[in-house]
Amino acid sequence: MAALVVAVPAALAAQTWGSIKDWRAQHLRQPVAATLGQPVDYAGASWTVTRFTRLAGSGGNAVVLAEFEAVAADPKALGAIPCEVRLADESGRAWQPTLFADPVLRQQYPEAEQRSLCGGVAFAAIEPGQPARMVASFSIPPAASSLTLSIALRSALPNYLSVGEPRT
């Protein structure tokens, strides 16, 4: 009976701590600032956002094309980690990638369709030290401003890459 008095609170504390860590990793994130064209170390690789372009899309929307690459010593291990890419504006609205749904994007940047989405496929055929080239496109309202691209790998949370839209 005396052992239960100690074991039960210890088990509850351990489970609660694990839940707190999981919640914190999902909700309290810390940006790792990156600049367009400049490599930054994140999640065991050197990441570079190579293109961050806004275009007038069809149907009255704007389209954002983000291209990025990662050079890792162990690309297979990095490819096994879930990757999340999103775009947000200054008012807190967020968008998920749209997979080249806009014809304007396919016409102006057809080579971008040859790149993979962030994650496993991008790293599958890459040798250590070679860049895994990835892409994400977003359909957003034209009035969205002060855009920020976020790239998060589950193993590196709560840290994530954060790249602001270049000023023109």
C-alpha positions in Angstrom: 0.0 0.0 0.0 2.8 2.4 0.8 4.4 1.7 -2.6 1.2 2.8 -4.3 1.2 6.1 -2.4 4.5 6.9 -4.1 4.1 5.1 -7.5 0.7 6.5 -8.5 1.7 10.2 -8.1 5.0 9.5 -9.8 3.2 7.9 -12.8 0.7 10.7 -13.0 3.5 13.3 -12.9 5.4 11.5 -15.7 2.4 11.2 -17.9 1.4 14.9 -17.3 5.0 16.0 -18.1 4.9 14.1 -21.4 1.5 15.7 -22.3 2.9 19.1 -21.5 5.9 18.6 -23.7 3.7 17.4 -26.6 1.3 20.3 -26.2 4.2 22.8 -26.0 5.9 21.3 -29.1 2.6 21.8 -31.1 1.6 25.2 -29.8 4.6 27.2 -28.4 6.9 27.5 -31.3 10.2 29.4 -31.6 11.1 30.9 -35.0 14.6 30.4 -36.4 15.0 33.5 -38.6 16.2 32.9 -42.1 16.8 35.2 -45.0 16.1 34.6 -48.6 19.1 33.0 -50.3 21.1 32.6 -47.0 21.6 29.1 -45.6 20.6 28.4 -42.0 21.2 25.2 -39.9 18.0 23.6 -38.9 17.0 20.0 -38.0 20.3 18.5 -39.0 20.6 20.2 -42.4 21.5 23.4 -44.0 18.3 25.0 -45.4 18.1 27.8 -48.0 14.9 29.5 -49.2 15.9 30.2 -52.9 12.7 31.8 -54.1 9.8 33.6 -52.4 7.7 35.2 -55.2 4.2 36.6 -55.2 2.2 36.6 -58.5 -1.2 37.8 -59.6 -3.1 34.5 -59.9 -6.2 33.6 -61.8 -9.6 34.2 -60.3 -8.6 37.3 -58.4 -6.3 35.5 -56.0 -2.6 36.0 -55.5 -0.2 33.1 -55.7 3.0 32.7 -53.7 5.7 30.4 -54.9 8.3 29.3 -52.3 11.3 27.2 -53.4 13.8 25.9 -50.8 16.4 23.3 -50.4 18.2 21.3 -47.7 21.6 19.7 -47.7 21.9 17.0 -45.1 24.6 14.5 -44.1 21.8 11.8 -43.7 19.0 12.7 -46.1 17.2 9.4 -45.6 16.8 10.1 -41.9 15.6 13.6 -42.6 13.1 12.3 -45.1 11.5 10.1 -42.4 10.5 13.2 -40.4 7.1 14.8 -41.1 7.4 18.3 -42.5 4.9 21.1 -42.3 5.0 24.2 -44.6 2.6 27.1 -44.2 2.3 30.8 -45.1 0.9 33.4 -42.7 0.3 37.1 -42.9 0.5 39.9 -40.4 -3.1 39.5 -39.3 -2.5 35.9 -38.3 -4.2 34.2 -41.3 -2.5 31.1 -42.4 -2.5 29.0 -45.6 -1.4 25.5 -46.5 0.3 24.6 -49.9 -2.1 24.2 -52.9 0.0 21.9 -55.2 0.2 24.2 -58.3 -3.5 24.6 -58.6 -3.2 28.0 -60.3 -2.4 27.9 -64.1 -0.5 31.2 -63.9 2.1 29.5 -61.7 2.5 26.5 -64.1 2.9 28.9 -67.1 5.5 31.3 -65.5 7.5 28.7 -63.5 7.0 25.3 -65.1 10.4 24.0 -63.7 9.0 24.4 -60.2 6.6 21.5 -60.8 9.6 19.2 -61.0 10.4 19.8 -57.4 9.0 17.8 -54.5 6.9 18.9 -51.6 8.7 19.1 -48.3 9.5 15.8 -46.7 10.2 12.1 -47.6 10.0 12.1 -51.4 12.4 15.1 -51.7 15.1 13.2 -49.7 14.5 9.7 -51.2 16.9 9.9 -54.1 19.4 12.4 -52.7 22.9 11.4 -51.7 24.5 12.9 -48.5 25.7 16.4 -49.2 23.5 16.9 -52.2 20.6 19.5 -52.1 17.1 18.2 -51.8 15.1 20.7 -53.7 11.5 21.4 -52.6 8.6 23.7 -53.4 5.4 25.0 -51.9 2.7 27.2 -53.6 -0.1 29.1 -51.9 -3.3 30.7 -53.2 -3.9 33.8 -51.0 -6.1 37.0 -51.0 -4.3 39.7 -52.9 -4.5 42.1 -49.9 -2.5 39.8 -47.6 0.6 41.5 -46.5 3.8 41.0 -44.6 3.9 37.3 -45.4 6.0 34.8 -43.5 6.9 31.3 -44.8 7.3 28.6 -42.0 9.0 25.3 -42.4 8.7 22.9 -39.5 10.1 19.4 -39.0 8.5 17.5 -36.1 11.9 16.4 -34.7 13.0 20.0 -34.4 9.9 21.4 -32.7 9.4 23.8 -31.1 11.9 25.5 -33.4 10.9 26.2 -37.0 12.3 28.1 -40.0 10.8 31.5 -40.5 11.4 33.6 -43.7 9.7 36.9 -44.3 8.5 38.0 -47.7 11.2 40.1 -49.4 10.5 43.8 -49.6 10.2 45.1 -53.1 
